[in-house]
Amino acid sequence: MLKKILKSYDYSLIAVYLILCLFGLIMVYSASWSLAYRQDLPADFFYMRQVKNLVISLICFGLFALFPYRVYQNNKFLMPMMFGSVLLLLLIFAMGHTANNAQSWFRFGAASLQPAEFVKISVIIYLAAIYAKKQKYIDDFNRGVLPPIFFLAVVCFLIAIQPDIGSAFIIFMTGCCIIICSGMRLKTILKLIGLGLGIIIILALIVLILPDDLQKQIISPTRMGRITGFLNPFTDRGNTGHQLVNSFFAIGSGGVFGQGLGQSVQKLGYLPEAHTDFIIAVIAEELGIFGVLVVILGLFFLIFKIILTGLRANNPFGALLCYGIAGLIGIQSFINLGGATGVIPITGVTLPFISYGGSSLMVMSILIGIVANVGMFTNYQRKYGKKETN
């Protein structure tokens, strides 16, 4: 029995996941030793912390790869998860730690935890479970469509006002991926788009009529600086355009083959967040186009395999889980890479599996573990003719 189960896992998915994590670990060391030195820390300070993050993440991956995913569909699991997520996001305003102008973390001594990262898991599981259960009346606006969207809207609102616009947008777009793949008719989806646009217009009008001081809190100089830094980075390269301009220098100087591993100049105090948000710029500078291709092709392969696992799944819940996870990885990767290359404004999100950060790596590992479990059950049934059980 155990041997058959182990044979049913998709080891190509697991291998690429491990390769990306190990590659990221190497690049975290390369990108962070200079920062550690400037802060009077050991050169391997951030690297060793990421090693610990990776060990914990691998344990999480293993547990979720073995745990039957169908259990998540049970209301005894769904309801506490949903309310627990909202409670965590509310507690962040009372007990959260503020960094980079956002109150988004819980601090436990030297360790920190970002609830918004773990809410990504909750949103994917909840939306996948609810829409899988509502297949018989998926186009009924009141019963089938709106109730799950209310949870999505509450979560995105609580994250956006931390403020963490990047994470809120990623979660919102991931929810949209699940909704589009849920089986709704195009007419129903168009109604949702119309409703969403109407809400956005109303909120914009409300902001316009607010007093000037409240408008400045919502449309802060920091947020506007990200827009102006994106549109005209070289006109204010010492301020709002500083990150993007130095990212351009790093990427441009790498060329085809790069300057060599560890030889980045921009990480020596010129490029902020070199080991987190802008790690792709360091990869480009040190390893050139080939290093960047390793990351992009690895992420593309993971997304492709996850979608394929969803297409092969034997039930709507397993399929929607995979589509949501593929959407999350794809959207977050695009936003990180787009911000570092000037395609879109900088939002401050990590590059999946590569950037420094325990919460992000742990969440991505859990999600890959869930996909591995979905694939295992599907392959087991196909090979041995056994039906899935909860």
C-alpha positions as CSV (number, residue, x, y, z in Angstrom):
1,M,0.0,0.0,0.0
2,L,2.7,2.5,1.0
3,K,4.8,1.6,-1.9
4,K,1.9,2.2,-4.3
5,I,1.3,5.6,-2.7
6,L,4.9,6.6,-3.0
7,K,4.9,5.6,-6.7
8,S,1.9,7.8,-7.3
9,Y,3.7,11.1,-6.5
10,D,4.8,13.5,-9.3
11,Y,8.5,13.6,-8.6
12,S,9.3,16.0,-11.5
13,L,7.1,18.6,-9.7
14,I,8.9,17.9,-6.4
15,A,12.4,18.0,-8.0
16,V,11.8,21.4,-9.6
17,Y,10.4,22.8,-6.4
18,L,13.5,21.6,-4.5
19,I,15.8,23.0,-7.2
20,L,14.2,26.4,-7.0
21,C,14.4,26.5,-3.2
22,L,18.1,25.5,-3.2
23,F,18.9,28.0,-6.0
24,G,17.1,30.7,-4.0
25,L,19.1,29.7,-0.9
26,I,22.4,30.2,-2.8
27,M,21.2,33.6,-4.2
28,V,20.0,34.8,-0.7
29,Y,23.5,34.3,0.6
30,S,25.1,36.0,-2.4
31,A,22.6,39.0,-2.2
32,S,22.6,39.4,1.6
33,W,26.2,39.1,2.9
34,S,26.9,42.7,2.1
35,L,23.8,43.9,4.0
36,A,24.8,41.7,7.0
37,Y,28.3,43.2,7.0
38,R,26.9,46.8,6.9
39,Q,24.7,45.9,9.9
40,D,27.6,44.5,11.9
41,L,26.2,40.9,11.6
42,P,27.9,37.7,10.5
43,A,28.1,37.5,6.8
44,D,25.9,34.4,6.7
45,F,23.3,35.9,9.1
46,F,20.4,36.0,6.6
47,Y,21.6,32.8,4.9
48,M,21.5,30.8,8.1
49,R,18.0,32.2,8.9
50,Q,16.9,31.2,5.4
51,V,18.3,27.7,5.9
52,K,16.1,27.4,9.0
53,N,13.2,28.7,7.0
54,L,13.8,26.1,4.3
55,V,14.1,23.2,6.8
56,I,10.7,24.2,8.4
57,S,9.2,24.7,4.9
58,L,10.4,21.3,3.8
59,I,8.7,19.7,6.8
60,C,5.5,21.6,6.0
61,F,5.7,20.4,2.4
62,G,6.1,16.8,3.5
63,L,3.2,17.0,5.9
64,F,0.8,18.5,3.4
65,A,2.0,16.2,0.7
66,L,1.0,13.2,2.9
67,F,-2.2,14.7,4.4
68,P,-5.4,13.9,2.4
69,Y,-6.5,17.1,0.7
70,R,-10.2,16.2,0.7
71,V,-10.3,16.8,4.4
72,Y,-10.0,20.6,3.7
73,Q,-13.5,20.5,2.1
74,N,-15.1,19.6,5.4
75,N,-17.0,22.4,7.1
76,K,-15.4,21.5,10.5
77,F,-12.1,22.6,8.9
78,L,-13.4,25.4,6.6
79,M,-15.3,27.5,9.1
80,P,-12.5,27.7,11.8
81,M,-10.0,28.4,9.0
82,M,-12.1,31.2,7.6
83,F,-12.9,32.9,10.9
84,G,-9.3,32.3,12.1
85,S,-7.9,34.1,9.1
86,V,-10.2,37.2,9.7
87,L,-9.3,37.2,13.4
88,L,-5.5,37.1,12.6
89,L,-5.9,40.1,10.2
90,L,-7.8,42.0,12.9
91,L,-5.3,41.2,15.6
92,I,-2.5,42.6,13.4
93,F,-3.9,46.1,14.1
94,A,-3.7,45.6,17.8
95,M,-0.5,43.6,18.2
96,G,1.3,43.9,14.8
97,H,4.8,45.1,14.2
98,T,5.2,48.0,11.8
99,A,8.0,47.9,9.2
100,N,8.4,49.7,5.9
101,N,5.3,51.8,6.7
102,A,3.0,48.8,7.0
103,Q,1.7,47.0,10.1
104,S,1.8,43.6,8.6
105,W,3.8,41.3,10.9
106,F,3.7,39.6,14.2
107,R,7.1,39.7,16.0
108,F,8.2,36.8,18.3
109,G,11.6,37.9,19.5
110,A,13.9,37.6,16.4
111,A,11.3,35.7,14.4
112,S,8.4,37.3,12.6
113,L,5.2,36.0,10.8
114,Q,3.2,37.7,8.1
115,P,-0.5,36.6,8.4
116,A,-1.3,37.8,4.9
117,E,0.9,35.1,3.5
118,F,-1.0,32.4,5.3
119,V,-4.4,33.9,4.4
120,K,-3.4,33.1,0.8
121,I,-3.8,29.4,1.7
122,S,-7.2,30.0,3.4
123,V,-8.6,31.9,0.4
124,I,-7.6,29.3,-2.1
125,I,-9.0,26.4,0.0
126,Y,-12.2,28.2,1.0
127,L,-13.1,29.4,-2.5
128,A,-12.2,26.0,-4.1
129,A,-14.3,24.1,-1.5
130,I,-17.3,26.4,-1.6
131,Y,-17.5,26.6,-5.4
132,A,-16.9,22.9,-5.7
133,K,-19.9,22.3,-3.4
134,K,-22.1,24.8,-5.3
135,Q,-21.6,23.3,-8.8
136,K,-25.4,22.5,-9.1
137,Y,-26.3,26.2,-8.7
138,I,-23.0,27.9,-9.6
139,D,-24.7,30.6,-11.7
140,D,-27.2,31.5,-9.0
141,F,-26.0,34.9,-8.0
142,N,-27.4,35.0,-4.5
143,R,-26.7,31.4,-3.4
144,G,-23.8,30.3,-5.6
145,V,-21.8,33.4,-6.5
146,L,-21.8,36.1,-3.9
147,P,-21.3,34.4,-0.5
148,P,-17.7,33.3,-1.1
149,I,-16.9,36.7,-2.7
150,F,-17.9,38.4,0.5
151,F,-15.2,36.6,2.4
152,L,-12.7,37.4,-0.3
153,A,-13.6,41.1,-0.2
154,V,-13.3,41.3,3.7
155,V,-9.9,39.6,3.6
156,C,-8.6,41.9,0.8
157,F,-9.9,45.0,2.6
158,L,-8.2,44.1,5.9
159,I,-4.9,43.5,4.1
160,A,-5.1,46.6,2.0
161,I,-5.5,48.9,5.0
162,Q,-2.4,47.6,6.8
163,P,-1.4,48.9,4.1
164,D,-0.2,45.9,2.0
165,I,-1.7,46.6,-1.5
166,G,0.5,44.1,-3.2
167,S,-0.6,41.1,-1.1
168,A,-4.3,42.3,-1.3
169,F,-4.1,42.5,-5.1
170,I,-2.4,39.1,-5.4
171,I,-5.1,37.5,-3.2
172,F,-7.9,39.2,-5.1
173,M,-6.5,38.1,-8.5
174,T,-6.0,34.6,-7.2
175,G,-9.7,34.5,-6.1
176,C,-10.6,35.7,-9.6
177,C,-8.7,32.8,-11.1
178,I,-10.7,30.3,-9.0
179,I,-14.0,32.1,-9.9
180,I,-13.2,32.0,-13.6
181,C,-12.3,28.3,-13.4
182,S,-15.3,27.4,-11.2
183,G,-17.7,26.6,-14.1
184,M,-19.7,29.8,-14.1
185,R,-21.1,30.9,-17.4
186,L,-19.6,33.9,-19.1
187,K,-22.8,35.9,-18.4
188,T,-22.4,35.4,-14.7
189,I,-18.7,36.4,-14.8
190,L,-19.5,39.6,-16.8
191,K,-22.1,40.5,-14.1
192,L,-19.4,40.1,-11.4
193,I,-17.0,42.3,-13.4
194,G,-19.8,45.0,-13.7
195,L,-20.5,44.8,-10.0
196,G,-16.7,45.1,-9.2
197,L,-16.3,48.1,-11.5
198,G,-19.3,49.8,-9.9
199,I,-17.9,49.3,-6.4
200,I,-14.5,50.7,-7.5
201,I,-16.2,53.8,-9.0
202,I,-18.2,54.4,-5.9
203,L,-15.1,54.1,-3.7
204,A,-13.2,56.5,-5.9
205,L,-16.0,59.0,-5.6
206,I,-16.1,58.6,-1.8
207,V,-12.4,59.3,-1.7
208,L,-12.8,62.5,-3.8
209,I,-15.3,64.0,-1.4
210,L,-13.3,63.2,1.8
211,P,-11.5,66.0,3.6
212,D,-8.0,66.7,2.4
213,D,-6.3,65.2,5.5
214,L,-8.1,61.9,5.0
215,Q,-7.4,61.9,1.3
216,K,-3.7,62.2,2.1
217,Q,-3.8,59.2,4.4
218,I,-5.4,57.1,1.7
219,I,-3.3,58.5,-1.2
220,S,-0.1,58.8,0.7
221,P,3.1,60.3,-0.7
222,T,4.7,56.8,-0.4
223,R,2.1,55.2,-2.6
224,M,2.2,58.1,-5.1
225,G,6.0,57.8,-5.1
226,R,5.8,54.3,-6.4
227,I,3.7,55.5,-9.3
228,T,6.0,58.4,-10.2
229,G,9.1,56.2,-9.6
230,F,7.6,53.7,-12.1
231,L,6.6,56.3,-14.7
232,N,9.8,58.5,-14.5
233,P,12.5,56.6,-12.5
234,F,15.4,58.6,-13.9
235,T,13.9,62.0,-13.2
236,D,14.1,61.3,-9.4
237,R,16.7,58.6,-9.2
238,G,17.8,59.7,-5.8
239,N,14.4,59.2,-4.3
240,T,11.3,57.6,-5.8
241,G,13.2,56.1,-8.7
242,H,16.2,54.9,-6.7
243,Q,15.2,51.2,-6.5
244,L,14.2,50.8,-10.1
245,V,17.1,52.7,-11.5
246,N,19.6,50.5,-9.6
247,S,17.7,47.4,-10.6
248,F,18.1,48.5,-14.2
249,F,21.8,49.0,-13.7
250,A,22.1,45.5,-12.1
251,I,20.1,43.8,-14.9
252,G,21.9,45.7,-17.7
253,S,25.4,45.0,-16.4
254,G,24.8,41.3,-16.2
255,G,24.5,40.7,-19.9
256,V,24.3,37.2,-21.2
257,F,26.7,35.4,-18.8
258,G,26.7,37.7,-15.8
259,Q,29.6,39.1,-13.7
260,G,30.0,35.9,-11.8
261,L,28.4,34.4,-8.7
262,G,29.0,36.8,-5.8
263,Q,30.3,39.6,-8.0
264,S,27.3,41.9,-7.9
265,V,28.1,45.6,-7.4
266,Q,24.6,46.8,-6.9
267,K,24.0,44.7,-3.8
268,L,26.9,46.6,-2.0
269,G,24.5,49.2,-0.7
270,Y,23.1,50.6,-4.0
271,L,20.1,48.3,-4.5
272,P,17.6,48.2,-1.5
273,E,16.0,44.9,-0.7
274,A,18.5,43.0,-2.8
275,H,17.8,39.7,-1.1
276,T,14.0,40.0,-1.0
277,D,12.0,42.1,-3.5
278,F,14.9,42.7,-6.0
279,I,16.7,39.4,-5.8
280,I,16.1,38.8,-9.6
281,A,18.2,41.9,-10.3
282,V,21.1,40.4,-8.4
283,I,20.6,37.1,-10.2
284,A,20.7,38.9,-13.6
285,E,23.8,40.8,-12.6
286,E,25.7,37.8,-11.4
287,L,24.5,35.0,-13.6
288,G,23.1,36.9,-16.6
289,I,20.3,35.8,-18.8
290,F,21.0,32.1,-18.1
291,G,20.4,32.7,-14.4
292,V,17.2,34.5,-15.0
293,L,16.0,31.7,-17.4
294,V,16.6,29.1,-14.6
295,V,14.2,31.0,-12.4
296,I,11.6,31.8,-15.1
297,L,11.6,28.3,-16.7
298,G,11.5,26.7,-13.2
299,L,8.4,28.7,-12.2
300,F,6.8,28.1,-15.6
301,F,7.3,24.4,-15.3
302,L,5.8,24.4,-11.8
303,I,2.8,26.4,-13.0
304,F,2.4,24.1,-16.0
305,K,2.5,20.9,-13.8
306,I,0.1,22.3,-11.3
307,I,-2.5,23.2,-14.0
308,L,-2.0,19.7,-15.5
309,T,-2.6,18.2,-12.1
310,G,-5.8,20.2,-11.9
311,L,-7.0,19.1,-15.3
312,R,-6.4,15.5,-14.3
313,A,-8.1,15.8,-10.9
314,N,-11.1,13.5,-10.3
315,N,-13.2,16.1,-8.6
316,P,-13.9,19.9,-8.8
317,F,-12.4,20.6,-5.4
318,G,-9.0,19.2,-6.4
319,A,-9.1,20.9,-9.7
320,L,-9.9,24.3,-8.3
321,L,-7.3,24.0,-5.6
322,C,-4.7,23.5,-8.3
323,Y,-5.9,26.3,-10.5
324,G,-5.9,28.7,-7.5
325,I,-2.3,27.7,-6.5
326,A,-1.1,28.0,-10.1
327,G,-2.7,31.4,-10.3
328,L,-1.1,32.6,-7.1
329,I,2.4,31.5,-8.1
330,G,2.0,33.0,-11.6
331,I,0.5,36.3,-10.4
332,Q,3.0,36.8,-7.6
333,S,5.9,35.9,-9.9
334,F,4.7,38.4,-12.5
335,I,4.2,41.2,-10.0
336,N,7.7,40.7,-8.5
337,L,9.5,40.4,-11.9
338,G,7.4,43.1,-13.4
339,G,8.3,45.5,-10.5
340,A,12.0,44.7,-10.7
341,T,12.1,45.3,-14.5
342,G,9.9,48.4,-14.6
343,V,6.9,46.7,-16.4
344,I,4.6,47.6,-13.5
345,P,4.9,49.7,-10.3
346,I,6.9,48.2,-7.4
347,T,4.6,46.6,-4.9
348,G,7.1,44.9,-2.5
349,V,6.2,41.3,-2.9
350,T,8.7,38.4,-2.8
351,L,9.6,36.1,-5.7
352,P,8.2,32.6,-4.9
353,F,10.8,30.1,-3.7
354,I,13.7,32.5,-4.4
355,S,13.5,35.6,-2.2
356,Y,14.5,35.7,1.5
357,G,11.5,35.3,3.8
358,G,10.2,32.5,6.0
359,S,6.4,33.1,5.7
360,S,6.5,33.3,2.0
361,L,8.7,30.2,1.6
362,M,6.6,28.2,4.1
363,V,3.3,29.1,2.4
364,M,4.6,28.2,-1.1
365,S,5.9,24.9,0.2
366,I,2.6,24.1,1.8
367,L,0.8,24.9,-1.4
368,I,3.2,22.7,-3.5
369,G,2.6,19.9,-0.9
370,I,-1.2,20.2,-1.4
371,V,-0.7,19.9,-5.2
372,A,1.5,16.9,-4.7
373,N,-1.2,15.3,-2.6
374,V,-3.9,16.0,-5.2
375,G,-1.7,14.5,-7.9
376,M,-0.9,11.5,-5.8
377,F,-4.6,10.7,-5.2
378,T,-5.4,11.1,-8.9
379,N,-2.5,8.9,-10.0
380,Y,-3.2,6.3,-7.4
381,Q,-6.8,6.0,-8.6
382,R,-5.8,5.8,-12.2
383,K,-3.1,3.2,-11.6
384,Y,-4.8,1.0,-9.1
385,G,-8.5,1.7,-9.6
386,K,-9.1,2.9,-6.0
387,K,-11.5,5.6,-5.3
388,E,-10.5,8.6,-3.3
389,T,-11.6,8.7,0.3
390,N,-11.8,11.6,2.8
